[in-house]
């Protein structure tokens, strides 16, 4: 049923095309020439484009990696912001002659707005972007784009140099300022050290420990000397200052033996440096001298007089006691001196402790200022290298990857497009109107559709076809011939118009 319906609909469309043949041809011609007329007056625009490359890699960059900081500039986004600035737009308008000294501010703004509207910037990948400009005049499109690209490259180079110079001057000022601060901190530190000669806490601690050790040693030495002095005094009490002029050799030998025995007992418990052992040694030596003296020629064994002589042992003991007393007194004086020095060291330690906070603050200020100064010196060198690179063109720079090409053909919809579309549009317009008429027309044209719409108990008996007479068929053939001739003439005129426009005559 569907196939028969569409077949009947197509038949009805053909029949209506023949029926309305004059109108169909008229619509066709009107649409064709109307579209062609629109093509004649359609404004053609010529577009010129150039691709720019942001050069961030050069032969010097690997050598200066980490030494110089190149001025960073964004690619297409930064280019769009800079190109659309009034400064560049005004410069371009002046260069191509769009404005002059007599142009008013309102007219300048209008020209600048027109330039911004027709300039496009498109990202083409990493570090690449394309700048295009469209205008109805070929020369204007080409000249404006070249002026925009040249102005942009010059402006970015100049801006980069100014930024590098400003950064270098700022860092140089900071270096001078921190140098003055460093010299001031160094002067304050020197003055503080020259006024405070007590040394540091470590040297004072070492000196205190040394004095304490000396005091302990002196106390031990004083104890030993005092014990030796007391022992000598006791022995002197037991000895007589003078000896009798009779023989006492046996008695003195017995005493010598007793002293040696006592010495042997002490040696079992103490060392040779023990005061009692030293004293006994001295007594034994003195006793031996007494015995030797008594055996001399001056000794008179048989004398019965009461004449006396000096006791050598007593004299030796008195001499040792006097030396011990002198040593004890000198050691006590030395102990007092060392204790006084220890007190002075404690006072010095207190002074140093009270000055340590101020010294630490001065040292901290000096170290911080010195570190910042050295860091600023490094940054100054980097800024100088960056400035030198920017001046020499070794920094980030924009280069023309694809220069602008003079536009020979317009871009977008052109006249040839209208010329090609016009016949097709005319045919579609005529046939489409007829198809629309057939669909909208309420008259019955399809027997199958009528049969489907009837109830089941009612059948379609017959279909009466359209019958054309010979006269009507001959009139149709004459009309079709005339219409064909009209279409042929119209197409010749159409072709001539198209050829004339494409050849530049129209």
C-alpha positions in Angstrom: 0.0 0.0 0.0 2.9 2.4 0.8 4.5 1.8 -2.5 1.3 2.4 -4.5 0.6 5.5 -2.5 4.0 7.1 -3.2 3.7 6.1 -6.9 0.3 7.7 -7.1 1.7 10.8 -5.2 4.6 11.0 -7.7 2.2 10.7 -10.6 0.1 13.5 -9.1 3.2 15.7 -8.7 4.1 15.2 -12.4 0.6 15.9 -13.5 0.6 19.2 -11.5 4.0 20.2 -12.8 2.5 19.9 -16.3 -0.6 21.6 -15.3 1.3 24.5 -13.7 4.2 24.5 -16.1 4.2 28.2 -16.7 4.3 29.0 -13.1 7.0 26.4 -12.4 9.2 27.9 -15.1 8.5 31.4 -13.9 9.4 30.5 -10.3 12.5 28.8 -11.6 13.7 31.8 -13.5 12.9 34.2 -10.8 14.8 32.2 -8.2 17.7 31.6 -10.5 18.2 35.3 -11.3 17.4 36.4 -7.8 20.1 34.2 -6.4 22.5 35.3 -9.1 21.7 39.0 -8.3 22.4 38.3 -4.7 25.7 36.9 -5.8 26.5 40.0 -7.8 26.0 42.2 -4.8 27.4 39.8 -2.2 30.5 41.5 -0.6 33.6 39.5 -1.1 36.2 39.5 1.6 39.9 38.8 1.2 41.6 37.2 4.2 45.3 37.3 4.8 47.0 35.3 7.5 50.5 34.8 9.0 51.8 32.1 11.4 54.1 33.3 14.2 56.4 31.1 16.3 57.4 31.9 19.9 61.1 31.0 19.8 62.0 29.7 23.3 64.9 27.5 22.3 68.2 28.9 21.1 71.9 27.9 21.2 72.7 30.0 24.3 69.9 28.7 26.5 71.5 25.3 27.3 74.8 27.0 28.2 73.0 29.4 30.6 70.6 26.9 32.1 70.0 28.0 35.7 72.1 31.2 35.2 69.7 33.4 33.3 66.0 33.8 33.6 64.4 34.6 30.2 61.4 37.0 30.4 58.3 34.8 30.2 55.6 35.7 27.6 52.5 33.7 27.0 51.9 32.6 23.5 48.5 33.1 21.7 46.7 34.5 24.7 49.5 37.1 25.4 49.6 37.9 21.7 45.8 38.5 21.6 46.1 40.8 24.6 48.9 42.8 23.1 47.6 43.0 19.6 44.2 44.2 20.7 45.7 47.1 22.7 44.9 50.6 21.7 48.6 51.4 21.3 49.2 48.8 18.6 45.8 49.4 16.9 46.5 53.1 16.7 50.0 52.5 15.4 48.7 50.2 12.7 45.9 52.6 11.7 48.5 55.4 11.3 50.8 53.3 9.3 48.3 52.2 6.7 46.7 55.7 6.5 43.3 54.9 8.1 43.7 57.9 10.4 45.8 61.1 10.4 46.3 64.2 12.6 42.9 65.5 11.5 40.9 62.4 12.5 38.7 63.0 15.6 38.8 60.8 18.6 35.4 59.3 17.8 36.5 58.4 14.3 39.8 56.9 15.7 37.8 54.7 18.1 35.6 53.5 15.2 38.6 52.6 13.1 40.2 50.8 16.0 37.0 48.9 16.7 36.8 47.9 13.0 40.4 46.7 13.1 39.8 44.6 16.3 36.6 43.1 14.8 38.4 41.9 11.6 41.6 40.6 13.3 41.5 37.0 14.5 44.1 35.0 16.5 44.0 31.3 16.6 46.2 28.8 18.4 48.0 26.4 16.1 49.8 24.2 18.6 52.7 24.5 21.1 54.4 27.9 20.6 52.5 28.5 17.3 49.6 30.8 16.6 48.0 32.3 13.5 47.0 36.0 13.0 44.5 36.7 10.2 42.7 39.8 8.9 39.9 40.0 6.4 38.7 43.0 4.3 36.8 43.6 1.1 40.0 45.0 -0.5 43.0 42.8 -1.2 45.7 45.5 -0.7 44.1 46.6 2.6 43.9 43.1 3.9 47.6 42.4 3.1 48.9 45.7 4.3 47.0 45.7 7.6 48.1 42.2 8.5 51.8 43.0 7.8 51.5 46.2 9.8 49.9 44.3 12.7 52.6 41.6 12.7 55.4 44.1 12.5 54.0 46.3 15.2 53.4 43.3 17.5 56.9 41.9 17.1 58.5 45.3 17.7 56.3 46.0 20.7 57.0 42.7 22.4 60.7 43.0 21.9 60.7 46.6 23.3 58.5 45.5 26.2 60.8 42.5 27.0 63.8 44.8 27.0 62.1 47.3 29.3 61.0 44.5 31.7 64.6 43.2 31.8 66.0 46.6 32.3 63.5 47.4 35.1 64.2 44.1 36.8 67.9 44.7 36.7 67.7 48.3 38.0 65.4 47.2 40.8 67.7 44.3 41.9 70.7 46.7 41.6 69.0 49.1 44.0 68.3 46.2 46.4 71.9 45.1 46.2 73.1 48.6 47.2 70.6 48.8 50.0 71.6 45.4 51.4 75.3 46.3 51.1 74.8 49.3 53.3 72.9 47.2 55.8 75.7 44.6 55.7 78.4 47.2 56.4 76.3 48.7 59.2 75.8 45.2 60.8 79.5 44.4 60.4 80.5 47.7 62.1 78.1 47.1 65.0 79.5 43.6 65.4 83.1 44.9 65.4 82.3 47.6 67.9 80.6 45.1 70.2 83.5 42.7 70.1 86.0 45.5 70.7 84.1 46.7 73.8 83.6 43.2 75.2 86.9 41.4 75.5 85.8 38.7 78.0 85.8 36.0 75.4 83.1 33.4 74.9 81.3 31.0 77.2 83.4 28.1 76.1 86.8 29.6 77.0 85.4 30.8 80.4 84.1 27.3 81.1 87.5 25.8 80.2 89.2 28.4 82.5 86.9 27.7 85.4 87.4 23.9 85.1 91.2 24.5 85.0 91.1 26.7 88.2 88.9 24.2 90.0 91.4 21.4 89.2 94.2 23.6 90.5 92.3 24.3 93.7 91.7 20.7 94.3 95.4 19.9 93.7 96.5 22.7 96.0 94.2 21.5 98.7 95.6 18.1 98.5 99.2 19.5 98.5 98.4 21.7 101.5 97.0 18.8 103.4 100.2 16.8 102.8 102.4 19.7 103.7 100.5 20.4 106.9 100.7 16.8 107.9 104.4 16.7 107.2 104.9 19.9 109.3 103.0 18.5 112.2 105.0 15.3 112.1 108.2 17.2 112.1 107.1 19.2 115.1 106.3 16.1 117.0 109.7 14.6 116.2 111.4 17.8 117.3 109.7 17.6 120.6 111.1 14.1 121.1 114.7 15.1 120.2 117.2 17.0 122.3 118.9 20.0 120.9 122.3 18.9 122.3 124.0 15.5 122.7 126.0 14.3 125.8 129.7 13.9 125.4 129.6 10.2 126.2 129.4 7.3 124.0 125.9 6.6 122.8 126.6 4.6 119.8 124.7 1.5 120.9 121.7 3.6 122.0 121.6 5.4 118.7 121.9 2.2 116.7 119.0 0.8 118.6 117.0 3.9 117.7 118.0 3.5 114.0 116.8 -0.1 114.0 113.4 1.0 115.4 113.1 3.6 112.7 113.8 1.1 110.0 111.4 -1.3 111.4 108.7 1.4 111.5 109.5 2.3 107.8 109.2 -1.3 106.7 105.7 -1.5 108.3 104.5 1.6 106.6 105.8 0.5 103.2 103.5 -2.5 103.5 100.5 -0.1 103.4 101.5 3.1 101.7 103.6 4.3 98.8 107.0 6.0 99.0 105.4 9.5 98.6 103.3 9.1 101.8 104.3 11.9 104.3 105.1 9.5 107.2 107.3 7.4 105.0 109.1 10.5 103.7 109.6 11.7 107.3 110.9 8.3 108.5 113.4 8.3 105.6 114.6 11.7 106.6 114.9 10.6 110.3 116.8 7.5 109.3 119.2 9.6 107.3 119.7 12.0 110.2 120.1 9.1 112.7 122.8 7.6 110.4 124.6 11.0 110.4 124.5 11.1 114.2 126.0 7.6 114.5 128.7 8.5 112.0 129.5 11.7 113.9 129.7 9.8 117.2 132.2 7.4 115.6 134.4 10.3 114.5 137.7 11.4 116.0 136.0 14.1 118.1 134.1 11.6 120.1 135.7 10.9 123.5 134.4 7.6 124.8 136.2 7.7 128.1 135.5 11.3 129.0 133.6 11.9 132.3 133.0 15.6 131.8 129.5 17.0 131.4 130.4 18.9 128.2 127.6 18.8 125.4 127.5 19.1 121.5 124.7 20.0 119.0 122.3 17.2 117.9 122.5 16.8 114.1 119.1 15.1 113.9 117.4 18.0 115.7 119.1 20.4 113.3 117.9 18.4 110.3 114.4 18.2 111.7 114.2 21.9 112.4 115.5 22.6 108.9 112.8 20.3 107.3 110.1 21.8 109.5 111.1 25.3 108.5 110.9 24.3 104.8 107.6 22.6 105.3 106.3 25.8 107.1 107.4 28.0 104.2 105.9 25.6 101.6 102.6 25.5 103.5 102.4 29.3 103.7 103.2 29.7 100.0 100.7 27.0 99.0 98.0 28.7 101.1 98.7 32.0 99.4 98.6 30.4 96.0 95.2 28.8 97.0 93.8 32.2 97.9 95.0 33.6 94.6 93.5 30.8 92.6 90.2 31.1 94.5 90.2 34.8 93.8 90.8 34.1 90.1 88.0 31.6 90.1 85.6 34.3 91.5 86.7 36.6 88.8 86.0 34.0 86.2 82.5 33.5 87.6 81.9 37.2 87.3 83.3 37.1 83.7 80.9 34.2 82.9 78.0 36.3 84.2 79.0 39.2 82.0 79.4 37.0 79.0 76.0 35.4 79.6 74.4 38.9 79.8 76.0 39.9 76.5 75.4 36.6 74.7 71.8 37.6 73.7 73.0 40.9 72.3 75.9 39.2 70.5 73.6 36.5 69.1 71.2 39.1 67.8 74.0 41.1 66.1 75.5 37.9 64.6 72.0 36.8 63.4 71.4 40.2 61.8 74.8 40.1 60.1 74.3 36.5 58.8 70.8 37.2 57.5 71.9 40.4 55.8 75.0 38.7 54.3 72.9 35.8 53.0 70.4 38.1 51.4 73.1 40.3 50.0 74.8 37.3 48.4 71.5 36.0 47.0 70.8 39.5 45.6 74.2 39.5 44.0 73.4 36.2 42.3 70.0 37.6 41.2 71.6 40.7 39.9 74.0 38.7 37.7 71.0 36.6 36.4 69.1 39.8 35.7 72.1 41.3 33.9 72.4 38.1 31.7 68.7 38.1 31.1 68.9 41.8 30.0 71.8 41.0 27.7 70.0 38.1 26.2 66.9 40.2 25.6 68.9 43.0 24.0 70.7 40.4 21.8 67.5 38.8 20.9 68.4 35.5 22.6 65.4 35.4 24.9 61.9 34.4 24.2 61.1 36.1 20.8 58.4 35.9 18.2 59.4 35.0 14.7 57.3 34.8 11.5 57.0 31.1 10.6 54.7 31.7 7.6 54.7 35.2 6.2 51.5 36.8 4.9 50.6 36.0 1.3 48.9 38.4 -1.0 45.2 37.2 -1.3 44.4 36.4 -4.9 40.9 35.0 -4.2 38.3 36.0 -1.8 37.5 33.8 1.2 34.2 32.5 2.3 31.1 32.5 0.0 32.0 33.8 -3.4 30.1 34.6 -6.6 30.9 31.2 -8.2 29.1 29.6 -5.3 25.9 31.6 -6.0 26.2 30.8 -9.7 26.4 27.1 -9.0 23.6 27.1 -6.4 21.1 29.3 -8.4 19.9 26.7 -10.9 19.6 24.0 -8.2 17.7 26.4 -6.0 15.4 27.4 -8.9 14.6 23.7 -9.6 14.1 22.9 -5.9 11.9 26.0 -5.5 9.5 25.1 -8.4 9.3 21.4 -7.7 9.0 22.0 -3.9 6.1 24.4 -4.3 4.3 21.8 -6.5 5.0 19.0 -4.0 3.7 21.3 -1.2 0.6 22.1 -3.1 -0.1 18.4 -3.7 0.3 17.6 -0.1 -1.8 20.5 1.2 -4.5 20.2 -1.5 -7.6 18.5 0.1 -8.7 16.9 -3.2 -8.5 13.1 -3.5 -5.6 12.1 -5.7 -4.8 8.5 -4.5 -7.3 5.7 -5.1 -5.5 3.4 -2.6 -5.7 6.1 0.1 -9.5 6.5 -0.6 -10.0 2.7 -0.4 -8.2 2.6 3.0 -10.4 5.4 4.3 -13.7 3.6 3.3 -15.5 1.3 5.8 -15.1 -2.5 5.4 -18.6 -2.9 3.9 -18.0 -0.4 1.2 -15.8 -1.2 -1.8 -14.1 1.0 -4.4 -15.7 -0.1 -7.7 -13.6 1.8 -10.3 -11.2 4.7 -10.9 -11.9 7.2 -13.8 -8.5 8.2 -15.3 -7.6 11.6 -16.7 -8.3 11.6 -20.4 -6.4 14.1 -22.7 -7.6 14.9 -26.2 -5.3 15.3 -29.1 -5.9 19.0 -29.1 -4.9 19.3 -25.4 -1.9 17.1 -26.0 -0.8 19.2 -28.9 -1.2 22.4 -26.8 0.9 20.9 -24.1 3.6 20.0 -26.5 3.6 23.6 -27.9 3.7 25.1 -24.5 6.6 22.8 -23.4 8.5 23.7 -26.6 8.0 27.4 -25.9 8.9 27.0 -22.2 12.0 25.1 -23.2 13.1 27.8 -25.6 12.5 30.4 -22.9 14.6 28.4 -20.4 17.3 28.0 -23.0 17.5 31.7 -23.7 17.4 32.5 -19.9 20.2 30.0 -19.3 22.2 31.6 -22.1 21.7 35.0 -20.5 22.6 33.4 -17.2 25.8 31.9 -18.5 26.8 35.2 -20.1 26.3 37.0 -16.8 28.3 34.5 -14.9 31.1 34.5 -17.5 31.2 38.3 -17.6 31.4 38.5 -13.8 34.1 35.8 -13.5 36.1 37.4 -16.4 35.9 40.8 -14.6 33.7 42.6 -17.2 30.8 42.9 -14.8 
